Amino acid sequence: MTQEELSERLCQVLSMLGGLEDAIMRKYDDLLVSNNEAARHLGCTPNTISRMIREGRLKRETIGDSTGIRYSSIVKCKAQ
């Protein structure tokens, strides 16, 4: 395999990984977690999560019969 072919293949793989990452994030968009679970992911206390909700930094949502914090918003908060 030439270096050009290898480079092209690497670009294809990276593109597919980007699509996979997007699909995973869409899956997590409907996953709700409790304050305790959110606190564990962010390395803080449940009281801190409650304060973040009051301040508008996180949002509690209801999907069907479940209420919690979207996991995707926890991931975004962790990345900041």
C-alpha positions in Angstrom: 0.0 0.0 0.0 1.4 3.4 -1.0 1.6 6.3 1.4 -1.1 8.1 -0.6 -3.5 5.1 -0.3 -2.7 4.8 3.4 -3.4 8.5 3.9 -6.7 8.2 2.0 -7.7 5.2 4.0 -6.9 6.9 7.3 -9.1 9.9 6.2 -11.9 7.4 5.6 -11.5 5.8 9.0 -11.4 9.2 10.8 -14.6 10.2 8.9 -16.4 7.0 10.0 -15.2 7.6 13.6 -16.8 11.1 13.5 -20.1 9.6 12.4 -19.9 7.0 15.1 -19.3 9.6 17.7 -22.3 11.6 16.5 -24.5 8.5 16.6 -23.4 7.7 20.2 -24.2 11.3 21.3 -27.7 11.1 19.7 -28.3 7.8 21.6 -27.3 9.5 24.9 -29.5 12.5 24.2 -32.6 10.7 25.5 -30.9 9.1 28.5 -31.8 10.8 31.7 -29.7 10.6 34.9 -30.3 11.5 38.5 -28.6 14.3 40.5 -26.5 11.6 42.1 -25.4 10.1 38.8 -24.7 13.5 37.3 -22.6 14.5 40.4 -20.6 11.3 40.0 -19.9 12.0 36.4 -18.9 15.6 37.1 -16.9 14.8 40.2 -19.0 17.0 42.5 -21.8 16.7 45.0 -25.5 16.3 44.3 -26.0 19.7 46.1 -23.7 21.2 43.5 -25.9 19.7 40.7 -29.0 21.2 42.3 -27.3 24.6 42.4 -26.3 24.2 38.8 -29.9 23.5 37.9 -31.1 26.6 39.9 -28.5 28.7 38.1 -29.6 27.4 34.7 -26.3 25.7 33.9 -28.1 22.3 33.8 -31.8 21.6 33.1 -34.1 18.9 34.5 -36.3 17.4 31.8 -39.1 14.9 31.5 -39.2 12.2 28.8 -42.3 10.0 29.1 -42.6 9.2 32.8 -39.0 9.8 33.7 -37.5 13.1 34.9 -33.8 13.8 35.2 -30.8 15.5 33.5 -29.9 14.6 30.0 -26.7 12.7 29.9 -25.6 14.6 26.8 -25.8 17.8 28.8 -23.6 16.3 31.4 -21.0 15.3 28.8 -21.1 18.9 27.4 -20.7 20.4 30.8 -17.8 18.1 31.6 -16.0 19.1 28.3 -16.1 22.8 29.3 
